[in-house]
Every structure is written in structure tokens, then in C-alpha cells.
Amino acid sequence: MKVLQRAVADWLDGQLANSQGLSSYQIGQIDNRLKLDACNAFDIQLPSGGRLIGNTMLRVRCIDGAAWGINIPVKVALQATYYVAARPLSAGKEIQPGDLVAQQGDLSVLPGSVILDPAQAVGRTLNSAVASGGVLRAEMLRAATVIQQNQRVKVLFRDGDIEVSNEGTALQSAAEGQIVRVRVGNNQIVQGIARGNGTVEITP
């Protein structure tokens, strides 16, 4: 059993080596009543869709010397910096650096989409209000609108080294990276990707 636990610990050390923060773990007890044949090599995996944080389970299979597989419970804690609202923030507000304040805590007890980097939030718009000290999550934010409906925009046609620019009228509002339709020339409708400078980029 000690060999098995050592193998699980080594696997966890490798998986958590590059974690954002200070990680620690506890490996659950393996039932001593289990009679497992000696094994020379193990395959250790998270279940499909599993996250290596909080209370989870690892699937361990012997792949050399025997043919068995067991589930081993583990508890992973990750102390890291995350960001909360520095003050009450209203829905529709564009997040500024001063709206965020850093906190230290265990990510295993927080939503998986909590903001770990201010760049994930600054410049984005809140979908709903957040109380002072409230945890900010990625799904609460949307990219800021960079093109407004009926706005005159610059349209860039790019094909390899060839670049042709034109002007048109946006038929809808769009955030950066979204597809937007534009009327150009003699009522021709084209669509491209909205960029942060109010330009619409069209590529083949």
C-alpha cells in the first residue's frame, strides 16, 4: 500500500507543480482489506470532467504486473490570490482597476471561474450587480462593446499580404472578437470580426 500511496503522491506533486498558488493535499486511506497483487507501474487519472481541487477521486490502475484498478479519494487545497469587488458594483458597469481588490484564500471552496488575474476583468462589463467584497466570476462579465449599431466603421479586407480598407455602417452592436455585419458600398452586406479600435476585420 505504501508503494501505491507514494505513486499517487508523486503524481499529485507533478500535477500541482505549476499551480497558481500554494498547493497541498491529503490522500485518503486505502482499505487494508483489499488484496492487491504487486504492481510494477501505475496509470493514474482524474475521472473525465474532474478537477484537481477540493474533494475528488483518482482512478489508479495497475498496468504492469497485475490487472486491477481502484479509486482513491484525495483532497486538494490551493491557496492563491483572487479578486473581489472593492465596492458595490452595478450591472452594466465597465470594470476599472480600482474596482478590484485582491484576496487570499483556498480556491477549493470558491467557484472554478473566480477571477485570478485583473486582466480577466478590467475593461469588461458586469452582467449583474455585485456587492462590496463579492467574488467576481468570469461568467458575470462580458467584453465591452467596441462597435455600436449604425456606427461608421473602418472595414479591413485582409488576404495574405494584401490589405484593402473601406468604410461602412455597422448593422448591430458588437464586443471585441464578435462577428458583426456591415453595410458597405451599394448596400452590400459583409461580415467580419469586431476589433477593439472600432475596426471590422474581414479575412478569407
N, CA, C and O of each residue as an XYZ file, in Angstrom:
816
protein
N       0.820     -1.209      0.000
C       0.000      0.000      0.000
C       0.861      1.270      0.000
O       0.497      2.276     -0.608
N       2.016      1.208      0.695
C       2.884      2.379      0.749
C       3.407      2.747     -0.637
O       3.546      3.924     -0.970
N       3.696      1.720     -1.436
C       4.162      1.974     -2.803
C       3.079      2.679     -3.603
O       3.360      3.598     -4.372
N       1.849      2.246     -3.419
C       0.725      2.852     -4.124
C       0.528      4.297     -3.687
O       0.336      5.180     -4.523
N       0.574      4.540     -2.384
C       0.411      5.907     -1.895
C       1.548      6.814     -2.376
O       1.323      7.983     -2.690
N       2.760      6.273     -2.431
C       3.893      7.056     -2.906
C       3.708      7.427     -4.373
O       4.028      8.540     -4.789
N       3.187      6.475     -5.154
C       2.943      6.737     -6.572
C       1.897      7.833     -6.744
O       2.048      8.705     -7.600
N       0.838      7.795     -5.939
C      -0.200      8.828     -6.006
C       0.378     10.175     -5.596
O       0.098     11.190     -6.233
N       1.190     10.193     -4.530
C       1.806     11.448     -4.079
C       2.712     12.030     -5.159
O       2.688     13.236     -5.405
N       3.505     11.187     -5.800
C       4.399     11.669     -6.869
C       3.587     12.248     -8.026
O       3.960     13.262     -8.614
N       2.475     11.591     -8.342
C       1.624     12.083     -9.435
C       1.031     13.444     -9.075
O       1.003     14.357     -9.900
N       0.562     13.567     -7.843
C      -0.018     14.842     -7.401
C       1.040     15.945     -7.397
O       0.762     17.070     -7.812
N       2.241     15.632     -6.935
C       3.316     16.625     -6.931
C       3.571     17.150     -8.341
O       3.745     18.351     -8.544
N       3.593     16.244     -9.304
C       3.834     16.657    -10.687
C       2.705     17.494    -11.248
O       2.943     18.489    -11.933
N       1.462     17.091    -10.958
C       0.306     17.803    -11.495
C       0.164     19.196    -10.889
O      -0.303     20.119    -11.556
N       0.562     19.348     -9.632
C       0.358     20.620     -8.929
C       1.584     21.522     -8.955
O       1.563     22.620     -8.398
N       2.650     21.064     -9.601
C       3.915     21.809     -9.576
C       3.774     23.223    -10.130
O       4.421     24.149     -9.641
N       2.935     23.393    -11.143
C       2.799     24.698    -11.788
C       1.495     25.402    -11.427
O       1.025     26.259    -12.175
N       0.915     25.049    -10.297
C      -0.342     25.663     -9.877
C      -0.148     27.134     -9.534
O       0.930     27.559     -9.116
N      -1.223     27.900     -9.722
C      -1.199     29.313     -9.353
C      -1.467     29.444     -7.859
O      -2.607     29.649     -7.441
N      -0.428     29.326     -7.068
C      -0.614     29.437     -5.639
C       0.107     28.315     -4.906
O       0.886     27.563     -5.493
N      -0.168     28.222     -3.616
C       0.471     27.221     -2.767
C      -0.488     26.044     -2.581
O      -1.556     26.183     -1.986
N      -0.090     24.899     -3.096
C      -0.977     23.732     -3.057
C      -0.584     22.765     -1.947
O       0.577     22.689     -1.547
N      -1.571     22.035     -1.465
C      -1.350     20.961     -0.506
C      -2.423     19.902     -0.755
O      -3.446     20.177     -1.383
N      -2.181     18.692     -0.257
C      -3.161     17.633     -0.495
C      -3.133     16.607      0.620
O      -2.157     16.479      1.360
N      -4.236     15.881      0.714
C      -4.352     14.746      1.620
C      -4.833     13.556      0.799
O      -5.792     13.663      0.034
N      -4.170     12.439      0.962
C      -4.564     11.218      0.255
C      -5.388     10.367      1.205
O      -4.960     10.076      2.321
N      -6.562      9.973      0.761
C      -7.438      9.159      1.608
C      -6.847      7.788      1.900
O      -5.985      7.295      1.173
N      -7.324      7.193      2.966
C      -6.853      5.865      3.358
C      -7.321      4.807      2.363
O      -8.449      4.844      1.872
N      -6.437      3.879      2.082
C      -6.783      2.752      1.225
C      -7.193      1.582      2.126
O      -6.487      1.243      3.076
N      -8.308      0.989      1.825
C      -8.846     -0.096      2.647
C      -7.824     -1.236      2.745
O      -7.469     -1.850      1.738
N      -7.362     -1.506      3.956
C      -6.359     -2.567      4.155
C      -6.893     -3.957      3.847
O      -6.121     -4.905      3.703
N      -8.212     -4.080      3.746
C      -8.785     -5.403      3.433
C      -8.646     -5.745      1.955
O      -8.849     -6.890      1.551
N      -8.299     -4.739      1.150
C      -8.115     -5.005     -0.276
C      -6.861     -5.852     -0.485
O      -5.805     -5.551      0.070
N      -6.977     -6.873     -1.257
C      -5.835     -7.721     -1.587
C      -5.411     -7.416     -3.021
O      -5.950     -7.963     -3.984
N      -4.427     -6.524     -3.129
C      -3.962     -6.108     -4.448
C      -2.633     -6.783     -4.758
O      -1.681     -6.711     -3.981
N      -2.592     -7.441     -5.913
C      -1.342     -8.074     -6.322
C      -0.272     -7.018     -6.556
O      -0.576     -5.869     -6.876
N       0.978     -7.418     -6.393
C       2.103     -6.497     -6.579
C       2.068     -5.885     -7.979
O       1.731     -6.545     -8.962
N       2.423     -4.611     -8.035
C       2.351     -3.881     -9.306
C       3.658     -3.135     -9.542
O       4.225     -2.547     -8.621
N       4.128     -3.167    -10.785
C       5.390     -2.503    -11.141
C       5.194     -1.098    -11.692
O       6.112     -0.279    -11.645
N       3.997     -0.810    -12.216
C       3.743      0.518    -12.796
C       2.258      0.825    -12.712
O       1.408     -0.048    -12.885
N       1.969      2.107    -12.439
C       0.577      2.534    -12.268
C       0.199      3.565    -13.328
O       1.031      4.343    -13.796
N      -1.083      3.543    -13.689
C      -1.670      4.610    -14.501
C      -2.648      5.353    -13.598
O      -3.591      4.760    -13.075
N      -2.420      6.659    -13.416
C      -3.240      7.466    -12.517
C      -3.920      8.558    -13.317
O      -3.263      9.286    -14.061
N      -5.230      8.680    -13.169
C      -6.001      9.640    -13.945
C      -7.105     10.252    -13.091
O      -7.608      9.640    -12.148
N      -7.467     11.497    -13.459
C      -8.693     12.088    -12.939
C      -9.863     11.548    -13.742
O      -9.714     11.316    -14.942
N     -11.016     11.339    -13.134
C     -12.189     10.954    -13.926
C     -12.497     12.029    -14.972
O     -12.160     13.197    -14.782
N     -13.120     11.643    -16.043
C     -13.478     12.587    -17.099
C     -14.303     13.730    -16.524
O     -15.302     13.510    -15.839
N     -13.867     14.961    -16.815
C     -14.581     16.137    -16.320
C     -14.213     16.530    -14.904
O     -14.720     17.530    -14.397
N     -13.339     15.766    -14.246
C     -12.960     16.066    -12.873
C     -11.965     17.219    -12.800
O     -11.260     17.514    -13.766
N     -11.921     17.868    -11.631
C     -10.983     18.960    -11.376
C     -10.091     18.568    -10.212
O     -10.560     17.997     -9.227
N      -8.810     18.874    -10.326
C      -7.862     18.511     -9.280
C      -7.849     19.588     -8.209
O      -6.845     20.271     -8.003
N      -8.971     19.728     -7.536
C      -9.109     20.694     -6.453
C     -10.293     20.289     -5.589
O     -11.279     19.743     -6.084
N     -10.184     20.563     -4.287
C     -11.246     20.159     -3.378
C     -11.261     18.645     -3.201
O     -10.247     17.976     -3.397
N     -12.414     18.117     -2.830
C     -12.571     16.673     -2.670
C     -12.808     16.042     -4.032
O     -13.767     16.376     -4.728
N     -11.932     15.135     -4.399
C     -12.069     14.489     -5.700
C     -11.594     13.041     -5.583
O     -11.240     12.572     -4.501
N     -11.594     12.360     -6.698
C     -11.235     10.944     -6.715
C     -10.230     10.711     -7.843
O     -10.357     11.287     -8.923
N      -9.246      9.876     -7.589
C      -8.303      9.469     -8.619
C      -8.527      7.997     -8.948
O      -8.771      7.175     -8.066
N      -8.438      7.689    -10.229
C      -8.546      6.301    -10.674
C      -7.130      5.767    -10.888
O      -6.373      6.294    -11.704
N      -6.786      4.723    -10.151
C      -5.444      4.144    -10.247
C      -5.574      2.726    -10.794
O      -6.308      1.898    -10.255
N      -4.845      2.468    -11.876
C      -4.849      1.125    -12.482
C      -3.427      0.577    -12.516
O      -2.474      1.312    -12.770
N      -3.300     -0.693    -12.262
C      -2.018     -1.361    -12.442
C      -1.862     -1.709    -13.920
O      -2.745     -2.327    -14.515
N      -0.741     -1.312    -14.502
C      -0.531     -1.573    -15.934
C       0.698     -2.456    -16.182
O       1.082     -2.691    -17.328
N       1.313     -2.945    -15.088
C       2.467     -3.827    -15.246
C       2.572     -4.720    -14.004
O       2.876     -4.247    -12.909
N       2.318     -6.000    -14.195
C       2.470     -6.945    -13.087
C       1.173     -7.501    -12.558
O       1.162     -8.576    -11.958
N       0.072     -6.790    -12.766
C      -1.240     -7.258    -12.300
C      -2.314     -6.541    -13.109
O      -2.011     -5.720    -13.976
N      -3.571     -6.861    -12.816
C      -4.675     -6.252    -13.564
C      -5.781     -5.863    -12.592
O      -6.777     -6.573    -12.458
N      -5.602     -4.743    -11.921
C      -6.627     -4.236    -11.025
C      -6.713     -2.724    -11.138
O      -5.808     -2.069    -11.654
N      -7.813     -2.185    -10.646
C      -7.996     -0.742    -10.630
C      -8.825     -0.351     -9.427
O      -9.784     -1.041     -9.084
N      -8.468      0.751     -8.778
C      -9.213      1.222     -7.611
C      -9.347      2.744     -7.671
O      -8.590      3.423     -8.365
N     -10.317      3.257     -6.936
C     -10.488      4.700     -6.790
C      -9.920      5.126     -5.435
O     -10.180      4.496     -4.410
N      -9.141      6.207     -5.453
C      -8.550      6.719     -4.220
C      -9.003      8.158     -4.015
O      -8.782      8.998     -4.887
N      -9.643      8.468     -2.860
C     -10.073      9.844     -2.601
C      -8.885     10.725     -2.238
O      -7.980     10.300     -1.519
N      -8.898     11.947     -2.739
C      -7.877     12.928     -2.365
C      -8.567     14.274     -2.115
O      -9.631     14.555     -2.667
N      -7.950     15.078     -1.291
C      -8.434     16.428     -1.021
C      -7.303     17.396     -1.329
O      -6.230     17.333     -0.729
N      -7.564     18.296     -2.278
C      -6.533     19.233     -2.716
C      -6.943     20.650     -2.345
O      -8.040     21.096     -2.682
N      -6.060     21.353     -1.654
C      -6.275     22.760     -1.315
C      -5.297     23.599     -2.126
O      -4.174     23.170     -2.391
N      -5.724     24.790     -2.517
C      -4.870     25.676     -3.306
C      -5.039     27.097     -2.805
O      -6.040     27.750     -3.100
N      -4.067     27.573     -2.051
C      -4.070     28.935     -1.544
C      -3.540     29.864     -2.633
O      -2.408     29.708     -3.093
N      -4.359     30.829     -3.043
C      -3.963     31.699     -4.150
C      -4.641     33.055     -4.008
O      -5.524     33.250     -3.173
N      -4.202     33.982     -4.846
C      -4.797     35.321     -4.895
C      -5.959     35.322     -5.875
O      -5.830     34.850     -7.005
N      -7.087     35.850     -5.442
C      -8.223     36.035     -6.343
C      -8.777     37.433     -6.098
O      -8.324     38.132     -5.191
N      -9.760     37.845     -6.905
C     -10.212     39.235     -6.853
C     -11.702     39.345     -6.566
O     -12.524     38.589     -7.083
N     -12.017     40.333     -5.707
C     -13.406     40.612     -5.337
C     -13.690     42.086     -5.602
O     -12.782     42.867     -5.889
N     -14.960     42.449     -5.500
C     -15.363     43.843     -5.723
C     -14.882     44.718     -4.561
O     -15.112     44.399     -3.395
N     -14.219     45.813     -4.892
C     -13.714     46.730     -3.875
C     -14.830     47.593     -3.290
O     -14.683     48.171     -2.213
N     -15.942     47.671     -4.012
C     -17.091     48.483     -3.597
C     -18.331     47.898     -4.282
O     -18.186     47.049     -5.161
N     -19.519     48.314     -3.917
C     -20.703     47.824     -4.650
C     -20.613     48.215     -6.123
O     -20.373     49.378     -6.448
N     -20.804     47.247     -7.008
C     -20.717     47.488     -8.448
C     -22.067     47.190     -9.088
O     -22.663     46.144     -8.830
N     -22.543     48.097     -9.914
C     -23.859     47.942    -10.528
C     -23.767     47.189    -11.850
O     -22.719     47.166    -12.496
N     -24.865     46.584    -12.235
C     -24.931     45.904    -13.537
C     -24.694     46.917    -14.646
O     -25.163     48.052    -14.572
N     -23.969     46.503    -15.667
C     -23.686     47.385    -16.792
C     -22.432     48.222    -16.613
O     -22.050     48.964    -17.518
N     -21.781     48.112    -15.450
C     -20.574     48.894    -15.197
C     -19.382     48.255    -15.888
O     -19.226     47.034    -15.874
N     -18.539     49.090    -16.496
C     -17.284     48.611    -17.061
C     -16.241     48.594    -15.944
O     -16.010     49.612    -15.292
N     -15.622     47.458    -15.729
C     -14.698     47.277    -14.618
C     -13.405     48.066    -14.849
O     -12.790     47.990    -15.913
N     -13.014     48.823    -13.823
C     -11.754     49.559    -13.811
C     -10.832     48.936    -12.746
O     -11.310     48.257    -11.837
N      -9.508     49.168    -12.857
C      -8.589     48.560    -11.876
C      -8.968     48.850    -10.427
O      -8.818     47.979     -9.570
N      -9.456     50.058    -10.136
C      -9.818     50.412     -8.772
C     -11.055     49.718     -8.249
O     -11.364     49.809     -7.061
N     -11.771     49.021     -9.128
C     -12.979     48.304     -8.700
C     -12.659     46.945     -8.105
O     -13.545     46.266     -7.585
N     -11.393     46.545     -8.180
C     -10.999     45.211     -7.742
C     -10.066     45.290     -6.542
O      -9.278     46.227     -6.416
N     -10.161     44.312     -5.673
C      -9.230     44.206     -4.557
C      -8.834     42.735     -4.417
O      -9.666     41.838     -4.554
N      -7.541     42.505     -4.140
C      -7.025     41.139     -4.048
C      -7.364     40.513     -2.699
O      -7.377     41.185     -1.667
N      -7.637     39.219     -2.734
C      -7.873     38.434     -1.527
C      -7.029     37.170     -1.619
O      -6.704     36.710     -2.714
N      -6.679     36.617     -0.476
C      -6.016     35.324     -0.409
C      -7.001     34.303      0.136
O      -7.719     34.582      1.096
N      -7.039     33.132     -0.464
C      -7.951     32.119      0.037
C      -7.751     30.788     -0.652
O      -6.944     30.662     -1.573
N      -8.493     29.800     -0.197
C      -8.434     28.449     -0.742
C      -9.389     28.356     -1.926
O     -10.604     28.468     -1.763
N      -8.842     28.152     -3.103
C      -9.668     28.099     -4.308
C     -10.597     26.887     -4.321
O     -11.555     26.853     -5.094
N     -10.326     25.901     -3.482
C     -11.179     24.707     -3.489
C     -12.576     24.995     -2.965
O     -13.496     24.215     -3.210
N     -12.756     26.107     -2.244
C     -14.078     26.440     -1.708
C     -14.721     27.585     -2.495
O     -15.742     28.135     -2.081
N     -14.119     27.935     -3.621
C     -14.631     29.023     -4.456
C     -15.065     28.473     -5.810
O     -14.641     27.384     -6.197
N     -15.916     29.220     -6.544
C     -16.298     28.780     -7.886
C     -15.060     28.624     -8.786
O     -14.084     29.360     -8.642
N     -15.112     27.683     -9.690
C     -13.971     27.434    -10.565
C     -13.658     28.584    -11.500
O     -12.553     28.667    -12.036
N     -14.630     29.480    -11.705
C     -14.446     30.580    -12.654
C     -14.056     31.884    -11.966
O     -14.132     32.947    -12.582
N     -13.633     31.823    -10.679
C     -13.256     33.029     -9.959
C     -12.107     33.740    -10.690
O     -11.258     33.091    -11.301
N     -12.091     35.065    -10.622
C     -11.079     35.857    -11.324
C      -9.750     35.785    -10.581
O      -9.664     36.163     -9.413
N      -8.716     35.298    -11.261
C      -7.381     35.170    -10.674
C      -6.409     36.219    -11.187
O      -5.329     36.399    -10.625
N      -6.792     36.914    -12.258
C      -5.922     37.909    -12.880
C      -6.784     39.121    -13.218
O      -7.800     38.971    -13.897
N      -6.408     40.330    -12.761
C      -7.225     41.515    -13.049
C      -7.486     41.716    -14.541
O      -8.524     42.255    -14.924
N      -6.546     41.282    -15.382
C      -6.710     41.452    -16.831
C      -7.922     40.690    -17.354
O      -8.441     41.006    -18.425
N      -8.380     39.677    -16.596
C      -9.574     38.929    -16.994
C     -10.840     39.762    -16.831
O     -11.873     39.448    -17.421
N     -10.762     40.836    -16.021
C     -11.966     41.604    -15.693
C     -11.921     43.052    -16.172
O     -12.934     43.577    -16.633
N     -10.763     43.707    -16.070
C     -10.672     45.126    -16.410
C     -11.061     45.354    -17.875
O     -10.562     44.680    -18.776
N     -11.967     46.324    -18.093
C     -12.441     46.634    -19.440
C     -13.678     45.859    -19.836
O     -14.287     46.146    -20.867
N     -14.059     44.876    -19.028
C     -15.275     44.114    -19.309
C     -16.455     44.691    -18.533
O     -16.274     45.472    -17.598
N     -17.644     44.305    -18.924
C     -18.863     44.881    -18.352
C     -19.600     43.841    -17.526
O     -19.717     42.684    -17.929
N     -20.097     44.261    -16.366
C     -20.820     43.362    -15.477
C     -22.215     43.057    -16.006
O     -22.932     43.959    -16.438
N     -22.591     41.797    -15.973
C     -23.950     41.403    -16.347
C     -24.934     41.637    -15.204
O     -26.124     41.848    -15.438
N     -24.433     41.601    -13.963
C     -25.298     41.758    -12.799
C     -24.546     42.493    -11.701
O     -23.317     42.557    -11.711
N     -25.291     43.042    -10.760
C     -24.673     43.801     -9.676
C     -23.886     42.874     -8.747
O     -24.208     41.696     -8.596
N     -22.847     43.441     -8.131
C     -22.014     42.697     -7.184
C     -21.845     43.537     -5.925
O     -21.513     44.719     -6.009
N     -22.067     42.941     -4.769
C     -21.907     43.648     -3.501
C     -20.432     43.852     -3.195
O     -19.575     43.152     -3.733
N     -20.146     44.802     -2.342
C     -18.768     45.023     -1.910
C     -18.214     43.744     -1.285
O     -18.839     43.152     -0.406
N     -17.032     43.325     -1.749
C     -16.446     42.083     -1.255
C     -16.932     40.846     -1.974
O     -16.465     39.742     -1.694
N     -17.878     41.016     -2.911
C     -18.408     39.880     -3.655
C     -17.375     39.304     -4.614
O     -16.606     40.042     -5.228
N     -17.363     37.990     -4.736
C     -16.420     37.316     -5.633
C     -16.821     37.560     -7.079
O     -17.989     37.407     -7.439
N     -15.856     37.937     -7.905
C     -16.112     38.122     -9.333
C     -15.820     36.825    -10.069
O     -14.783     36.199     -9.850
N     -16.742     36.422    -10.947
C     -16.589     35.200    -11.726
C     -16.642     35.540    -13.211
O     -17.274     36.516    -13.614
N     -15.977     34.729    -14.010
C     -15.858     35.011    -15.441
C     -17.215     35.132    -16.117
O     -17.387     35.970    -17.002
N     -18.194     34.303    -15.716
C     -19.490     34.325    -16.386
C     -20.306     35.570    -16.046
O     -21.340     35.819    -16.665
N     -19.850     36.355    -15.067
C     -20.546     37.590    -14.703
C     -20.127     38.757    -15.597
O     -20.705     39.841    -15.524
N     -19.119     38.529    -16.439
C     -18.530     39.610    -17.225
C     -18.680     39.356    -18.715
O     -18.626     38.216    -19.176
N     -18.867     40.423    -19.450
C     -18.884     40.316    -20.911
C     -17.936     41.366    -21.471
O     -17.685     42.395    -20.845
N     -17.422     41.091    -22.643
C     -16.492     42.026    -23.264
C     -17.188     43.354    -23.535
O     -18.368     43.386    -23.882
N     -16.451     44.446    -23.374
C     -17.023     45.772    -23.604
C     -17.425     45.928    -25.071
O     -16.766     45.398    -25.966
N     -18.514     46.662    -25.305
C     -18.956     46.938    -26.670
C     -17.970     47.893    -27.343
O     -17.693     48.972    -26.819
N     -17.443     47.497    -28.497
C     -16.471     48.345    -29.208
C     -17.080     48.950    -30.470
O     -16.533     49.895    -31.039
N     -18.214     48.402    -30.905
C     -18.909     48.935    -32.090
C     -20.390     49.055    -31.765
O     -21.005     48.107    -31.277
N     -20.954     50.218    -32.037
C     -22.370     50.459    -31.808
C     -23.155     50.335    -33.109
O     -22.632     50.610    -34.189
N     -24.397     49.923    -32.998
C     -25.265     49.837    -34.177
C     -25.339     51.204    -34.861
O     -25.453     52.235    -34.197
N     -25.274     51.198    -36.184
C     -25.316     52.397    -37.045
C     -24.038     53.234    -36.986
O     -23.977     54.320    -37.564
N     -23.013     52.727    -36.284
C     -21.727     53.435    -36.238
C     -20.996     53.286    -37.562
O     -20.999     52.214    -38.167
N     -20.361     54.388    -38.013
C     -19.490     54.306    -39.184
C     -18.197     53.619    -38.761
O     -17.559     54.035    -37.793
N     -17.814     52.583    -39.472
C     -16.635     51.798    -39.107
C     -15.699     51.656    -40.296
O     -16.102     51.772    -41.454
N     -14.453     51.403    -39.975
C     -13.454     51.102    -40.996
C     -13.445     49.599    -41.214
O     -13.343     48.827    -40.261
N     -13.553     49.190    -42.465
C     -13.570     47.766    -42.800
C     -12.243     47.406    -43.456
O     -11.865     47.995    -44.469
N     -11.540     46.444    -42.880
C     -10.259     45.998    -43.419
C     -10.413     44.618    -44.032
O     -10.791     43.663    -43.353
N     -10.114     44.517    -45.339
C     -10.107     43.230    -46.029
C      -8.655     42.760    -46.065
O      -7.797     43.428    -46.642
N      -8.384     41.612    -45.450
C      -7.022     41.093    -45.411
C      -6.977     39.724    -46.062
O      -7.775     38.841    -45.748
N      -6.017     39.563    -46.986
C      -5.804     38.283    -47.657
C      -4.301     38.136    -47.875
O      -3.753     38.634    -48.858
N      -3.645     37.447    -46.948
C      -2.193     37.328    -47.027
C      -1.536     38.681    -46.821
O      -1.752     39.336    -45.802
N      -0.728     39.100    -47.799
C      -0.046     40.395    -47.716
C      -0.893     41.526    -48.282
O      -0.487     42.688    -48.242
N      -2.064     41.195    -48.806
C      -2.925     42.217    -49.411
C      -3.881     42.753    -48.355
O      -4.517     41.985    -47.633
N      -3.980     44.091    -48.268
C      -4.886     44.728    -47.315
C      -5.607     45.877    -48.002
O      -4.970     46.784    -48.537
N      -6.923     45.838    -47.987
C      -7.734     46.880    -48.605
C      -8.704     47.400    -47.549
O      -9.349     46.619    -46.850
N      -8.804     48.732    -47.438
C      -9.707     49.302    -46.433
C     -10.901     49.974    -47.102
O     -10.819     50.426    -48.244
N     -11.988     50.030    -46.386
C     -13.211     50.641    -46.875
C     -13.954     51.178    -45.656
O     -13.505     51.005    -44.523
N     -15.083     51.826    -45.889
C     -15.911     52.282    -44.777
C     -17.315     51.730    -44.941
O     -17.776     51.449    -46.047
N     -17.968     51.587    -43.821
C     -19.334     51.083    -43.873
C     -20.080     51.438    -42.611
O     -19.567     52.147    -41.745
N     -21.304     50.934    -42.514
C     -22.154     51.203    -41.357
C     -22.462     49.891    -40.652
O     -22.963     48.951    -41.267
N     -22.162     49.832    -39.365
C     -22.426     48.616    -38.591
C     -23.933     48.416    -38.451
O     -24.664     49.357    -38.143
N     -24.389     47.193    -38.678
C     -25.813     46.885    -38.578
C     -26.202     46.394    -37.191
O     -27.379     46.142    -36.930
N     -25.227     46.256    -36.302
C     -25.511     45.796    -34.942
C     -24.352     46.210    -34.043
O     -23.266     46.538    -34.520
N     -24.597     46.190    -32.755
C     -23.529     46.429    -31.796
C     -22.742     45.131    -31.602
O     -23.273     44.036    -31.785
N     -21.464     45.273    -31.228
C     -20.637     44.081    -31.052
C     -19.510     44.353    -30.071
O     -18.971     45.458    -30.001
N     -19.166     43.315    -29.314
C     -17.997     43.363    -28.437
C     -16.786     42.899    -29.233
O     -16.918     42.306    -30.303
N     -15.610     43.177    -28.695
C     -14.388     42.769    -29.397
C     -14.370     41.262    -29.592
O     -14.623     40.491    -28.667
N     -14.060     40.859    -30.834
C     -13.993     39.435    -31.150
C     -15.288     38.854    -31.673
O     -15.296     37.731    -32.178
N     -16.386     39.589    -31.564
C     -17.658     39.086    -32.071
C     -17.797     39.351    -33.567
O     -17.152     40.243    -34.118
N     -18.645     38.566    -34.207
C     -18.959     38.769    -35.617
C     -19.952     39.928    -35.738
O     -20.928     39.997    -34.991
N     -19.697     40.831    -36.678
C     -20.588     41.973    -36.886
C     -20.854     42.134    -38.384
O     -19.953     41.948    -39.202
N     -22.091     42.478    -38.738
C     -22.472     42.703    -40.134
C     -22.370     44.196    -40.436
O     -22.743     45.041    -39.622
N     -21.852     44.499    -41.630
C     -21.614     45.888    -42.028
C     -22.147     46.112    -43.439
O     -21.976     45.272    -44.322
N     -22.799     47.267    -43.635
C     -23.267     47.640    -44.971
C     -22.200     48.531    -45.608
O     -21.838     49.567    -45.049
N     -21.701     48.130    -46.770
C     -20.681     48.914    -47.479
C     -21.151     49.173    -48.913
O     -22.040     48.495    -49.429
N     -20.526     50.176    -49.538
C     -20.781     50.449    -50.950
C     -22.244     50.555    -51.298
O     -23.004     51.240    -50.613
N     -22.647     49.878    -52.366
C     -24.030     49.908    -52.850
C     -24.893     48.892    -52.103
O     -25.399     47.928    -52.677
N     -25.040     49.147    -50.792
C     -25.877     48.293    -49.936
C     -25.413     46.848    -49.856
O     -26.201     45.960    -49.531
N     -24.143     46.605    -50.147
C     -23.606     45.249    -49.988
C     -23.392     44.971    -48.499
O     -22.887     45.820    -47.764
N     -23.782     43.770    -48.066
C     -23.636     43.383    -46.666
C     -22.462     42.419    -46.532
O     -22.414     41.386    -47.200
N     -21.517     42.767    -45.663
C     -20.385     41.882    -45.383
C     -20.351     41.643    -43.874
O     -21.001     42.353    -43.106
N     -19.599     40.654    -43.472
C     -19.453     40.437    -42.040
C     -18.003     40.136    -41.709
O     -17.281     39.506    -42.482
N     -17.598     40.607    -40.533
C     -16.221     40.410    -40.103
C     -16.147     40.421    -38.587
O     -17.170     40.378    -37.905
N     -14.940     40.478    -38.070
C     -14.699     40.415    -36.635
C     -14.468     41.814    -36.082
O     -13.629     42.556    -36.592
N     -15.211     42.175    -35.040
C     -15.060     43.484    -34.406
C     -13.753     43.533    -33.624
O     -13.439     42.627    -32.852
N     -13.000     44.606    -33.838
C     -11.741     44.795    -33.126
C     -11.872     45.955    -32.144
O     -12.795     46.765    -32.234
N     -10.914     46.017    -31.189
C     -11.009     46.987    -30.115
C     -10.952     48.439    -30.554
O     -11.421     49.311    -29.823
N     -10.402     48.725    -31.706
C     -10.284     50.120    -32.174
C     -11.469     50.516    -33.057
O     -11.403     51.526    -33.758
N     -12.540     49.742    -33.031
C     -13.717     50.084    -33.831
C     -13.587     49.683    -35.286
O     -14.354     50.142    -36.133
N     -12.617     48.826    -35.581
C     -12.417     48.342    -36.949
C     -13.041     46.965    -37.095
O     -13.081     46.177    -36.151
N     -13.527     46.695    -38.300
C     -14.045     45.361    -38.606
C     -13.089     44.699    -39.573
O     -12.814     45.222    -40.652
N     -12.581     43.531    -39.172
C     -11.575     42.828    -39.963
C     -12.204     41.640    -40.687
O     -12.877     40.804    -40.085
N     -11.964     41.592    -41.996
C     -12.514     40.513    -42.828
C     -11.356     39.763    -43.465
O     -10.503     40.355    -44.125
N     -11.340     38.463    -43.260
C     -10.313     37.610    -43.869
C     -11.011     36.476    -44.599
O     -12.130     36.105    -44.245
N     -10.351     35.912    -45.633
C     -10.959     34.808    -46.373
C     -11.282     33.622    -45.483
O     -11.799     32.613    -45.963
